[in-house]
């Protein structure tokens, strides 16, 4: 199975440029592929990143400002043109369903697959998706309109069998493997208890990722993202434009760094840059004065959650 990773498709704010597209990301975790936001140009970037369209089952939209979903109608239409049959789950604020259905209605498009809308309205941390390996939660954010971030957490895996040690115990056979994987000790036919830790290895470390955009500096975020492995926090402005950031519901690079520092996250990724700042390394430089492990995201760069 591939290592859990985040691929940045778009990392700029409202206006696309020759080099940068608005927000869109691909999170690969435990065999699942999640699309987070879908700004203009997402399809192009997906192809450049060699992401298979049919692998995208779950799409998460943070809010209904266009730079976070204007690429979605085109992507859903492409799914249709490619003959998709598998359903798609879209987690988004109320209103997106009406927007998409209006387009399909007036373009006389009858898609051949099902779109399931999970409409978000809570202002609290809320579990919105779960399978046998992953849980996904909303993170309430502070923006000009209703907005959520998303927290992705791996579930604890089974322990790994130590076959070298297992083969030394004749009484152990394949029917005992599942009990060993879930942590049970083994009792031999002679009544000897063999500790599970002697027969298995620890499971892989649980990894986590949080997406926080768009938002002004909002301290309640901190408790929701404590100790996570990777945090993407918007940094639309530099500190020189802090008043503008507050007035528009956005953050500065140093504010994002303070959130990361207070939450004790392992790594911070910045993004959602305003076009008024031509050098994205300025964001990284500003944030590093506060939080050491930070990087300014770039298009098509991949970041691993365990690094």
PAZAPA-4460 file (N, C-alpha, C; in steps of 0.05 Angstrom, whole numbers, plus 32768, in hexadecimal, padded with zeros to 4 digits):
% residues 307
    n_x    n_y    n_z   ca_x   ca_y   ca_z    c_x    c_y    c_z   seq   type   mol
   8011   7FE8   8000   8000   8000   8000   8012   8019   8000     1      X     A
   800A   802D   7FF1   8019   8046   7FEF   8019   8054   800A     2      X     A
   802F   8063   800F   8030   8074   8026   801C   808B   8025     3      X     A
   8011   8092   803B   7FFE   80A8   803C   800B   80C2   8033     4      X     A
   7FFF   80D0   8021   800B   80E8   8015   7FF7   80FD   800D     5      X     A
   8000   8115   800A   7FF0   812C   8001   7FFC   8137   7FE8     6      X     A
   7FEC   8139   7FD2   7FF6   8146   7FBA   7FE7   8160   7FB6     7      X     A
   7FF6   8175   7FB3   7FEB   8190   7FAF   7FE5   8194   7F91     8      X     A
   7FCC   8198   7F8B   7FC4   819E   7F6F   7FC3   81BC   7F6A     9      X     A
   7FB6   81CA   7F7D   7FB5   81E7   7F7B   7FBA   81F3   7F97    10      X     A
   7FC9   8209   7F98   7FD0   8214   7FB2   7FCE   8233   7FB3    11      X     A
   7FC0   823F   7F9F   7FBD   825C   7F9F   7FA0   8263   7FA6    12      X     A
   7F9B   827C   7FAA   7F80   8286   7FB1   7F71   828B   7F97    13      X     A
   7F5F   829E   7F97   7F4A   829F   7F84   7F51   829D   7F66    14      X     A
   7F65   82AC   7F5D   7F6A   82AF   7F40   7F7F   829B   7F36    15      X     A
   7F79   828A   7F23   7F8D   8278   7F18   7FA2   8288   7F08    16      X     A
   7FBA   827E   7F08   7FD0   828B   7EF8   7FDC   8275   7EE6    17      X     A
   7FF1   827D   7ED7   7FFE   826A   7EC5   800B   8253   7ED5    18      X     A
   8013   8259   7EED   8022   8246   7EFD   8011   8239   7F13    19      X     A
   7FFE   8248   7F1E   7FF0   8240   7F36   7FD2   823E   7F31    20      X     A
   7FC5   8229   7F3D   7FA8   8226   7F3C   7F9D   8229   7F58    21      X     A
   7F83   822E   7F5B   7F76   8230   7F75   7F76   8214   7F83    22      X     A
   7F6C   8214   7F9B   7F6F   81FE   7FAD   7F63   81E4   7FA3    23      X     A
   7F74   81CF   7FA4   7F6C   81B3   7F9F   7F83   81A2   7FA9    24      X     A
   7F7B   818B   7FB6   7F8F   8179   7FC0   7F86   815C   7FBD    25      X     A
   7F99   814A   7FBC   7F93   812E   7FBC   7FA1   8122   7FD5    26      X     A
   7F91   8115   7FE6   7F9C   8107   7FFD   7F99   80E9   7FF8    27      X     A
   7FB0   80DB   7FF8   7FB0   80BE   7FF6   7FB6   80B2   8011    28      X     A
   7FA3   80A2   801B   7FA5   8098   8036   7F99   807C   8038    29      X     A
   7FA9   8069   8040   7F9F   804D   8045   7F8F   8042   802D    30      X     A
   7F99   8047   8015   7F8C   803C   7FFD   7F75   804D   7FF2    31      X     A
   7F6D   8062   7FFF   7F58   8074   7FF6   7F64   808E   7FEA    32      X     A
   7F56   809A   7FD7   7F5E   80B3   7FCB   7F48   80C7   7FD0    33      X     A
   7F4F   80DD   7FDD   7F3C   80F2   7FE4   7F43   810C   7FD5    34      X     A
   7F2F   8118   7FC8   7F33   8132   7FBC   7F29   8147   7FCF    35      X     A
   7F3A   815A   7FD6   7F33   816F   7FE9   7F32   818A   7FDA    36      X     A
   7F1B   8195   7FD8   7F16   81AD   7FC8   7F1C   81A8   7FAB    37      X     A
   7F10   81B9   7F99   7F12   81B3   7F7D   7F10   81CE   7F6D    38      X     A
   7F25   81DE   7F70   7F26   81F7   7F62   7F2A   81F3   7F44    39      X     A
   7F29   820A   7F35   7F2E   8208   7F18   7F49   81FB   7F12    40      X     A
   7F49   81EB   7EFD   7F61   81DE   7EF5   7F67   81C3   7F02    41      X     A
   7F55   81BA   7F13   7F59   81A1   7F22   7F5D   818A   7F0F    42      X     A
   7F4D   8188   7EFA   7F4F   8172   7EE7   7F6B   8171   7EDA    43      X     A
   7F75   8188   7ED2   7F8F   8189   7EC6   7FA5   8180   7ED9    44      X     A
   7FA3   8189   7EF2   7FB7   8181   7F06   7FB5   8164   7F0D    45      X     A
   7F9D   8159   7F0E   7F99   813C   7F13   7FA8   812C   7EFE    46      X     A
   7FA5   8134   7EE5   7FB3   8125   7ED0   7FD1   8128   7ED2    47      X     A
   7FDB   8140   7ED9   7FF7   8143   7EDC   8002   8133   7EF3    48      X     A
   7FF2   8130   7F08   7FFA   8120   7F20   7FF5   8103   7F1C    49      X     A
   7FE9   80FB   7F05   7FE4   80DF   7EFE   7FD2   80D2   7F12    50      X     A
   7FBD   80E1   7F1A   7FA8   80D6   7F2C   7F92   80CB   7F1B    51      X     A
   7F8B   80B2   7F1E   7F75   80A6   7F0F   7F5A   80B1   7F19    52      X     A
   7F4A   80BC   7F05   7F31   80C8   7F0D   7F1E   80B4   7F1A    53      X     A
   7F1F   809B   7F11   7F0C   8087   7F1C   7F13   807F   7F38    54      X     A
   7F29   8087   7F43   7F31   8081   7F5E   7F26   8095   7F72    55      X     A
   7F1C   80AB   7F67   7F11   80C1   7F79   7EF4   80BA   7F80    56      X     A
   7EEF   80B2   7F99   7ED5   80AB   7FA2   7EC9   80C0   7FB5    57      X     A
   7EDB   80CD   7FC4   7ED3   80E0   7FD8   7EDE   80FC   7FD2    58      X     A
   7ECD   8110   7FD1   7ED5   812B   7FCB   7ECC   813D   7FE2    59      X     A
   7EDE   814D   7FEC   7ED8   815F   8003   7EDB   817C   7FFB    60      X     A
   7EC5   818B   7FFE   7EC6   81A8   7FF7   7EC3   81B8   8010    61      X     A
   7ED6   81CA   8015   7ED7   81D9   802E   7EC1   81EE   8030    62      X     A
   7EBC   81FC   801A   7EA8   8211   801A   7EA1   8219   7FFD    63      X     A
   7E8E   822B   7FFB   7E83   8231   7FE0   7E8D   824B   7FD4    64      X     A
   7EA6   8252   7FDA   7EB3   8266   7FCA   7EBF   8258   7FB1    65      X     A
   7EBC   8265   7F9A   7EC1   8258   7F81   7EDD   824C   7F7E    66      X     A
   7EF1   8259   7F8A   7F0C   824E   7F86   7F10   8234   7F94    67      X     A
   7EFC   822A   7FA2   7EFE   8210   7FAF   7EEC   81FB   7FA3    68      X     A
   7EDB   8203   7F8F   7ECB   81EE   7F82   7EC5   81F3   7F65    69      X     A
   7ECF   8208   7F58   7EC9   820D   7F3C   7ED2   81F7   7F29    70      X     A
   7EE5   81E6   7F32   7EED   81D0   7F21   7EDC   81B7   7F23    71      X     A
   7EC9   81B8   7F36   7EBA   819F   7F3C   7EA7   8197   7F26    72      X     A
   7E97   81AB   7F1C   7E84   81A4   7F07   7E92   8198   7EEF    73      X     A
   7EA9   81A3   7EE7   7EB8   8198   7ED1   7EC2   817C   7ED7    74      X     A
   7ECB   8177   7EEF   7ED5   815D   7EF6   7EBF   8148   7EF6    75      X     A
   7EA8   814F   7F01   7E91   813D   7F02   7E87   8137   7EE5    76      X     A
   7E88   814B   7ED4   7E81   8147   7EB8   7E94   8135   7EAA    77      X     A
   7EAE   8137   7EB0   7EC2   8125   7EA4   7EBD   8109   7EAE    78      X     A
   7EB7   8106   7EC7   7EB0   80EB   7ED1   7E9A   80DF   7EC0    79      X     A
   7E86   80EF   7EB9   7E6F   80E5   7EA9   7E79   80DE   7E8D    80      X     A
   7E89   80EF   7E81   7E92   80EB   7E65   7EA4   80D2   7E63    81      X     A
   7EB2   80CC   7E79   7EC3   80B5   7E7A   7EB4   809B   7E80    82      X     A
   7E9A   809D   7E83   7E8A   8085   7E88   7E8A   807B   7EA4    83      X     A
   7E8F   808C   7EB7   7E90   8084   7ED2   7E75   8078   7EDB    84      X     A
   7E77   8063   7EEB   7E5F   8056   7EF6   7E5F   8057   7F15    85      X     A
   7E76   8057   7F21   7E78   8057   7F3E   7E6F   8072   7F49    86      X     A
   7E62   8071   7F60   7E57   8089   7F6C   7E6E   809A   7F78    87      X     A
   7E67   80B3   7F7D   7E7A   80C6   7F88   7E6D   80D3   7FA1    88      X     A
   7E7C   80D5   7FB7   7E72   80E2   7FCF   7E7E   80FE   7FD1    89      X     A
   7E6D   8112   7FD3   7E76   812E   7FD6   7E6E   8139   7FF1    90      X     A
   7E81   8141   8001   7E7D   814C   801B   7E80   816A   8019    91      X     A
   7E6B   8179   801D   7E6C   8196   8017   7E55   81A5   8025    92      X     A
   7E58   81BF   8028   7E43   81CF   8034   7E29   81CD   8023    93      X     A
   7E13   81D2   8030   7DF9   81D3   8022   7DFA   81E8   800D    94      X     A
   7DF0   81E2   7FF5   7DF0   81F4   7FDF   7DFF   81EA   7FC7    95      X     A
   7E14   81DA   7FCC   7E23   81D0   7FB5   7E13   81BD   7FA4    96      X     A
   7E02   81AD   7FB0   7DF1   819B   7FA1   7DE0   81AA   7F8D    97      X     A
   7DD4   81C0   7F96   7DC3   81D0   7F85   7DD3   81DC   7F6E    98      X     A
   7DEB   81E5   7F74   7DFC   81F1   7F5F   7E02   81DD   7F49    99      X     A
   7E0A   81C5   7F51   7E11   81B0   7F3E   7DF9   81A7   7F2E   100      X     A
   7DE3   81A2   7F3D   7DCB   8199   7F2F   7DC0   81AD   7F1C   101      X     A
   7DC2   81C7   7F22   7DB9   81DC   7F10   7DC9   81DB   7EF5   102      X     A
   7DE3   81D7   7EF8   7DF3   81D4   7EDF   7DEB   81BC   7ECF   103      X     A
   7DE8   81A5   7EDC   7DE0   818D   7ECC   7DC4   8190   7EC0   104      X     A
   7DB3   819E   7ECF   7D98   81A2   7EC5   7D98   81B2   7EAB   105      X     A
   7DA6   81C9   7EAB   7DA5   81DB   7E94   7DB8   81D4   7E7E   106      X     A
   7DC9   81C1   7E83   7DDA   81B7   7E6E   7DCF   819C   7E63   107      X     A
   7DB8   8194   7E6E   7DAB   817B   7E66   7DBE   8164   7E68   108      X     A
   7DCC   8163   7E7F   7DDF   814D   7E84   7DD3   8139   7E97   109      X     A
   7DD2   8120   7E90   7DC9   810B   7EA2   7DE1   80F9   7EA7   110      X     A
   7DED   80FD   7EBE   7E05   80ED   7EC4   7DFD   80D0   7ECA   111      X     A
   7E10   80BE   7EC4   7E0A   80A2   7EC6   7E12   8096   7EE0   112      X     A
   7E1C   80A6   7EF2   7E24   809C   7F0C   7E16   80AC   7F22   113      X     A
   7E17   80A2   7F3A   7E09   80AF   7F51   7E1C   80C2   7F60   114      X     A
   7E12   80DA   7F66   7E20   80EC   7F77   7E11   80ED   7F92   115      X     A
   7E1E   80E5   7FA7   7E13   80E7   7FC2   7E1E   8100   7FD0   116      X     A
   7E0C   8111   7FD8   7E14   812A   7FE5   7E11   8127   8003   117      X     A
   7E26   812B   8012   7E25   812C   802F   7E28   814A   8037   118      X     A
   7E11   8156   803D   7E11   8173   8042   7E1A   8179   805E   119      X     A
   7E2C   818C   8060   7E38   8193   807A   7E2C   81AC   8085   120      X     A
   7E25   81AC   809F   7E19   81C4   80AB   7E22   81C8   80C8   121      X     A
   7E30   81B5   80D4   7E37   81B7   80F0   7E4D   81CB   80F4   122      X     A
   7E4D   81D8   810B   7E62   81EA   8113   7E74   81DD   8128   123      X     A
   7E73   81C3   812A   7E84   81B4   813D   7E94   819F   812D   124      X     A
   7EA9   8194   813B   7EB7   817E   812F   7EA4   8167   812C   125      X     A
   7EA2   815C   8113   7E8E   8147   810D   7E9A   8132   80FB   126      X     A
   7E96   8119   8101   7E9F   8103   80F0   7E8C   8102   80D8   127      X     A
   7E97   8103   80C0   7E86   8103   80A8   7E8B   80EB   8096   128      X     A
   7EA1   80DD   809B   7EA7   80C6   808A   7EB8   80B2   8099   129      X     A
   7EB3   8099   8095   7EC3   8084   80A3   7EC3   806B   8092   130      X     A
   7ED9   805E   8091   7EDB   8042   8086   7EEC   8032   8099   131      X     A
   7EF4   801A   8091   7F02   8009   80A4   7F1F   8013   80AA   132      X     A
   7F28   8027   809B   7F44   8030   809F   7F47   804D   80A6   133      X     A
   7F32   805E   80A1   7F35   807B   80A3   7F1C   8087   80AF   134      X     A
   7F20   809D   80BD   7F0A   80AE   80C6   7F0F   80CB   80BC   135      X     A
   7EF9   80D8   80B5   7EFB   80F4   80AB   7EE8   8106   80BC   136      X     A
   7EF2   811C   80C5   7EE3   812F   80D5   7EE3   814B   80C9   137      X     A
   7ECE   815A   80CE   7ECE   8176   80C7   7EDD   8186   80DC   138      X     A
   7EEA   819C   80D4   7EF6   81AF   80E6   7EE9   81CA   80E1   139      X     A
   7ED9   81D4   80F4   7ECC   81EE   80F0   7EE1   8204   80ED   140      X     A
   7EDE   8215   80D9   7EF1   822A   80D4   7EE3   8245   80D5   141      X     A
   7EF2   825B   80D4   7EE7   8276   80D6   7EED   8285   80BC   142      X     A
   7ED8   8287   80AC   7EDB   8294   8092   7EC2   82A6   808E   143      X     A
   7EC0   82B1   8076   7EAA   82C4   8071   7E90   82B4   806D   144      X     A
   7E91   829C   8064   7E7A   828A   8061   7E80   8270   8070   145      X     A
   7E6B   825F   8072   7E6E   8246   8080   7E84   8235   8073   146      X     A
   7E98   822D   8083   7EAF   8220   8079   7EB9   820A   808C   147      X     A
   7EC1   81F4   8081   7ECD   81DE   8091   7EE9   81D7   8087   148      X     A
   7EFA   81D1   8099   7F12   81C2   8092   7F0C   81A4   8096   149      X     A
   7F20   8193   8091   7F1B   8177   8093   7F33   816A   80A1   150      X     A
   7F2D   8157   80B2   7F41   8148   80C1   7F3F   812A   80B9   151      X     A
   7F55   8120   80AE   7F56   8104   80A5   7F68   80F4   80B8   152      X     A
   7F5E   80DF   80C4   7F6D   80CF   80D7   7F6C   80B1   80D0   153      X     A
   7F84   80A5   80CF   7F85   8088   80CB   7F7C   807A   80E5   154      X     A
   7F70   8063   80E2   7F69   8052   80F9   7F81   8040   80FF   155      X     A
   7F82   8036   8118   7F97   8024   8120   7F95   800A   8110   156      X     A
   7FAB   8002   8104   7FAC   7FE9   80F5   7FB1   7FD2   8107   157      X     A
   7FAE   7FBA   80FD   7FB5   7FA2   810C   7FD3   7FA0   810F   158      X     A
   7FDC   7F90   8123   7FF8   7F8B   8126   8002   7F79   810F   159      X     A
   801C   7F7A   810A   8028   7F6B   80F5   8035   7F51   8100   160      X     A
   8030   7F3B   80F2   803A   7F21   80FC   8058   7F20   80F9   161      X     A
   8065   7F15   810D   8082   7F10   810D   8085   7EF2   8105   162      X     A
   8085   7EED   80EC   8085   7ED1   80E3   809E   7EC1   80EC   163      X     A
   80B4   7ECF   80EF   80CC   7EC1   80F8   80C8   7EB5   8114   164      X     A
   80BB   7EC4   8126   80B6   7EBA   8141   809E   7EA7   8141   165      X     A
   808A   7EAC   8131   8073   7E9B   8130   807A   7E7E   8127   166      X     A
   808C   7E7C   8115   8095   7E62   810B   80A3   7E51   8120   167      X     A
   80AC   7E5E   8135   80B9   7E50   814B   80A6   7E42   815E   168      X     A
   808C   7E49   815B   8077   7E3E   816D   8065   7E2B   815C   169      X     A
   806A   7E11   815E   805B   7DFE   814E   803C   7DFF   8151   170      X     A
   8033   7E08   8169   8017   7E08   816F   8008   7E1F   815F   171      X     A
   8017   7E32   8155   800A   7E48   8147   8005   7E41   812A   172      X     A
   7FEC   7E44   8121   7FE7   7E40   8105   7FD6   7E58   80FB   173      X     A
   7FCE   7E56   80E2   7FC1   7E6D   80D5   7FA7   7E76   80E3   174      X     A
   7F99   7E64   80F1   7F80   7E6C   80FE   7F85   7E7F   8115   175      X     A
   7F9E   7E80   811F   7FA4   7E91   8136   7FAD   7EAD   812D   176      X     A
   7FB2   7EB1   8113   7FBE   7EC9   810A   7FAD   7EE2   8110   177      X     A
   7F93   7EE0   810C   7F82   7EF8   8111   7F83   7F01   812E   178      X     A
   7F82   7EED   8140   7F84   7EF5   815D   7F9E   7F02   8163   179      X     A
   7FB4   7EF9   8157   7FCE   7F05   815B   7FCE   7F22   8150   180      X     A
   7FC2   7F25   8139   7FC1   7F40   812D   7FB3   7F55   813D   181      X     A
   7F9F   7F4C   814D   7F90   7F5F   815D   7F9B   7F61   8179   182      X     A
   7FB2   7F54   817E   7FC0   7F58   8197   7FBE   7F43   81AD   183      X     A
   7FB1   7F2D   81A7   7FAE   7F18   81BB   7FC7   7F08   81BF   184      X     A
   7FCC   7F00   81D8   7FE2   7EEE   81DE   7FDC   7ED2   81D4   185      X     A
   7FF0   7EC1   81D2   7FEB   7EA6   81C9   7FF1   7E92   81E0   186      X     A
   7FDF   7E7F   81E3   7FE2   7E6A   81F7   7FE8   7E4F   81E9   187      X     A
   7FFF   7E43   81EF   8007   7E2A   81E3   7FF6   7E13   81EE   188      X     A
   7FF9   7DFC   81E2   7FEB   7DE4   81EB   7FF3   7DDC   8207   189      X     A
   800B   7DE5   820F   8015   7DDF   822A   800D   7DF4   823E   190      X     A
   7FFE   7E08   8235   7FF4   7E1D   8247   8007   7E34   824B   191      X     A
   801C   7E35   823B   802F   7E4B   823D   8025   7E64   822E   192      X     A
   8025   7E7B   823B   801B   7E94   822F   8033   7EA2   8222   193      X     A
   8030   7EA7   8208   8045   7EB5   81F9   803A   7ED1   81F3   194      X     A
   8048   7EE6   81FD   803E   7F01   81F9   803C   7F08   81DC   195      X     A
   8027   7F17   81D6   8022   7F1F   81BA   803A   7F2F   81AE   196      X     A
   8047   7F3F   81BE   805D   7F50   81B4   8074   7F3F   81AB   197      X     A
   8075   7F26   81B4   808B   7F14   81AB   8085   7F09   818F   198      X     A
   806C   7F09   8187   8063   7EFC   816E   805B   7F10   8159   199      X     A
   8059   7F29   8160   8050   7F3D   814D   8061   7F57   814F   200      X     A
   805E   7F67   813A   806B   7F82   813A   8055   7F97   813E   201      X     A
   805D   7FAE   8149   804A   7FC4   814C   803E   7FCC   8131   202      X     A
   8025   7FD4   8131   8019   7FDE   8117   8025   7FF8   810E   203      X     A
   8022   7FFF   80F5   802C   8019   80EC   8021   8030   80FC   204      X     A
   8030   8045   80FE   8027   805D   810C   800E   8069   80FF   205      X     A
   7FFB   8071   810F   7FE3   807E   8104   7FEA   809A   80FB   206      X     A
   7FE2   80A1   80E2   7FE8   80BB   80D6   7FCF   80CC   80D4   207      X     A
   7FD3   80E6   80D3   7FBC   80F8   80D2   7FC3   8111   80C1   208      X     A
   7FAE   811D   80B5   7FB1   8135   80A5   7F99   8147   80A9   209      X     A
   7F9F   8161   80AB   7F8A   8175   80AE   7F8C   818A   8098   210      X     A
   7F76   8191   808C   7F74   81A6   8078   7F64   81BD   8083   211      X     A
   7F70   81D4   8085   7F63   81EC   8091   7F64   8203   807D   212      X     A
   7F50   8207   806D   7F4E   821D   805A   7F31   821E   8050   213      X     A
   7F26   8236   804F   7F30   8250   8055   7F28   8257   8072   214      X     A
   7F3A   8267   807F   7F34   826E   809A   7F46   8285   80A3   215      X     A
   7F3B   8296   80B4   7F4B   82AA   80C2   7F58   829B   80DA   216      X     A
   7F69   82A9   80E9   7F75   829C   8100   7F5F   8295   8114   217      X     A
   7F5E   827B   811B   7F47   8271   812A   7F51   825C   813E   218      X     A
   7F54   8264   8157   7F61   8253   816B   7F52   8239   8171   219      X     A
   7F37   8237   816E   7F2A   821D   8173   7F34   8207   8161   220      X     A
   7F40   820D   814B   7F4B   81F9   8139   7F60   81E8   8148   221      X     A
   7F6E   81F4   815A   7F86   81E8   8167   7F7E   81CD   8174   222      X     A
   7F69   81CD   8184   7F62   81B5   8193   7F5A   819E   8180   223      X     A
   7F51   81A4   8168   7F48   8190   8155   7F60   8183   8147   224      X     A
   7F77   8190   8146   7F8D   8186   8136   7FA6   8180   8146   225      X     A
   7FA3   817D   8160   7FBA   8179   8171   7FCB   8161   8168   226      X     A
   7FE4   8165   8165   7FF8   814F   8160   7FF5   8141   8145   227      X     A
   7FE6   814C   8132   7FE3   813F   8119   7FFE   813F   8109   228      X     A
   8000   812E   80F5   8019   812B   80E6   801D   8141   80D2   229      X     A
   8007   8149   80C4   8009   815D   80AF   7FF2   8170   80B0   230      X     A
   7FF7   818A   80B0   7FE3   819F   80AF   7FE6   81B0   8097   231      X     A
   7FD1   81B3   8087   7FD0   81C8   8072   7FBF   81DE   807D   232      X     A
   7FCB   81F6   8080   7FBC   820D   808A   7FC0   8224   8077   233      X     A
   7FAB   8230   806F   7FAC   8246   805B   7FBE   825C   8066   234      X     A
   7FCC   8269   8053   7FDC   8281   805A   7FDA   8294   8042   235      X     A
   7FC2   82A0   8040   7FBD   82B1   8029   7FCF   82C9   8028   236      X     A
   7FD6   82D4   8040   7FE5   82ED   8041   7FFE   82EA   8052   237      X     A
   8010   82FD   8050   8026   8300   8062   801E   8312   8079   238      X     A
   802F   8313   808D   8028   8323   80A6   8023   8340   80A0   239      X     A
   802F   834B   808B   802B   8367   8084   800E   836D   807D   240      X     A
   7FFF   8358   8075   7FE3   835B   806D   7FD0   834E   8082   241      X     A
   7FD8   834E   809B   7FC8   8341   80AF   7FAC   834C   80B2   242      X     A
   7FA9   8366   80B0   7F8F   8373   80B2   7F7D   836A   809B   243      X     A
   7F88   8369   8083   7F79   8360   806C   7F71   8342   8070   244      X     A
   7F83   8333   807B   7F7D   8316   8080   7F65   8314   8093   245      X     A
   7F66   8323   80A9   7F50   8321   80BC   7F35   832A   80B0   246      X     A
   7F36   833F   80A0   7F1E   834A   8094   7F12   8338   807F   247      X     A
   7F22   8327   8072   7F18   8316   805D   7F15   82F9   8065   248      X     A
   7F1A   82F3   807E   7F17   82D7   8088   7F2D   82C5   807F   249      X     A
   7F45   82D0   807E   7F5C   82C0   8076   7F72   82C2   808C   250      X     A
   7F88   82B4   8087   7F9E   82B3   809A   7FB8   82BC   808D   251      X     A
   7FCB   82C4   809E   7FE6   82C9   8095   7FF8   82B1   809A   252      X     A
   800F   82B1   808F   8021   829A   8093   8029   8297   80B0   253      X     A
   802E   82AE   80BD   8036   82AB   80D9   801F   82A2   80EB   254      X     A
   8006   82A9   80E4   7FEF   829F   80F3   7FEC   8281   80EF   255      X     A
   7FF0   8277   80D7   7FEF   825A   80D2   8005   824C   80E2   256      X     A
   801C   8258   80E4   8032   824D   80F4   802B   824C   8111   257      X     A
   801E   8260   811C   8016   8260   8138   8002   8249   813D   258      X     A
   7FEF   8245   812B   7FDD   822E   812E   7FEC   8214   812F   259      X     A
   7FFF   8210   811D   800E   81F8   811C   801F   81F4   8135   260      X     A
   802B   8209   813F   803B   8208   8157   802A   8201   816F   261      X     A
   8014   820E   8172   8003   8209   818A   7FF6   81EE   8189   262      X     A
   7FF1   81E4   8171   7FE5   81C9   816F   7FFA   81B3   8170   263      X     A
   8013   81BB   816F   802A   81A8   8170   8028   8194   8159   264      X     A
   8022   819D   8141   8021   818B   812A   803E   8186   8122   265      X     A
   8041   8170   8112   805C   8169   810A   8066   817A   80F2   266      X     A
   8054   8180   80DF   805C   818F   80C7   8045   81A0   80BE   267      X     A
   804D   81B8   80B5   8039   81CC   80AA   803E   81D1   808D   268      X     A
   8029   81D0   807D   802A   81D8   8061   8019   81F1   805D   269      X     A
   8024   8204   8050   8016   821D   804B   800B   821E   802F   270      X     A
   7FF6   822E   802A   7FEA   8230   8010   7FD5   8245   800F   271      X     A
   7FC6   8246   7FF8   7FB1   825A   7FF2   7FBD   8276   7FF1   272      X     A
   7FD3   8278   7FE3   7FE2   8292   7FE1   7FD3   82A6   7FD1   273      X     A
   7FD4   82BF   7FDA   7FCA   82D5   7FCA   7FDE   82DB   7FB4   274      X     A
   7FD3   82E3   7F9C   7FE4   82E9   7F86   7FF4   8303   7F8A   275      X     A
   7FEE   8312   7F9E   7FFD   832B   7FA3   8019   8325   7FAE   276      X     A
   801F   830B   7FB5   8039   8304   7FBF   8046   82F1   7FAB   277      X     A
   8058   82FA   7F9A   8063   82E9   7F84   8076   82D3   7F8D   278      X     A
   8082   82D5   7FA4   8095   82C1   7FAD   808A   82B1   7FC5   279      X     A
   8081   8298   7FBF   8074   8289   7FD5   8088   8281   7FEB   280      X     A
   80A1   8282   7FE6   80B5   827C   7FFB   80B4   8291   8011   281      X     A
   80A9   82A9   800B   80A6   82BD   8020   8093   82B3   8036   282      X     A
   807F   82A3   802E   806C   8298   8042   807B   8285   8054   283      X     A
   808A   8274   8048   809A   8260   8057   80AD   826E   806A   284      X     A
   80BB   8282   8060   80CE   8290   8070   80C1   829D   8089   285      X     A
   80AA   82A9   8084   809C   82B6   809B   8093   82A2   80AF   286      X     A
   8088   828B   80A6   807D   8277   80B9   8094   826A   80C9   287      X     A
   80AB   8266   80BD   80C1   8258   80CA   80CC   8268   80E2   288      X     A
   80C6   8281   80E4   80CE   8290   80FC   80BF   8287   8114   289      X     A
   80A9   8279   8110   8097   8270   8126   8096   8251   8128   290      X     A
   8095   8244   8111   8093   8226   8111   80A7   821B   80FD   291      X     A
   80B8   8209   8107   80D0   8201   80F7   80CA   81F0   80E0   292      X     A
   80B7   81DD   80E3   80B3   81C9   80CE   809C   81D1   80BC   293      X     A
   80A1   81E4   80AA   808D   81EF   8098   8097   81F1   807C   294      X     A
   8084   81ED   8069   808B   81EF   804D   8075   81FD   803E   295      X     A
   807C   820E   802B   8069   821B   801A   8062   8207   8003   296      X     A
   8048   8200   8002   8040   81EC   7FEE   8044   81F6   7FD2   297      X     A
   8049   81E3   7FC0   804D   81E9   7FA4   803C   81D5   7F93   298      X     A
   8034   81DE   7F7B   8023   81CC   7F6A   8031   81B2   7F64   299      X     A
   8022   819C   7F67   802A   8181   7F5F   8040   8176   7F72   300      X     A
   8046   8183   7F87   8058   8178   7F9B   8049   8164   7FAD   301      X     A
   8057   814F   7FB4   804B   813B   7FC6   8059   813C   7FE1   302      X     A
   8049   813A   7FF6   8053   813C   8011   8049   8123   8020   303      X     A
   805C   8114   802C   8055   80FC   803A   804F   8102   8057   304      X     A
   803B   80F5   8062   8031   80FB   807D   8045   80F1   8092   305      X     A
   8056   80DF   808C   8069   80D4   80A0   8084   80E1   809E   306      X     A
   8086   80F8   8090   80A0   8105   808E   809E   8122   8098   307      X     A
***
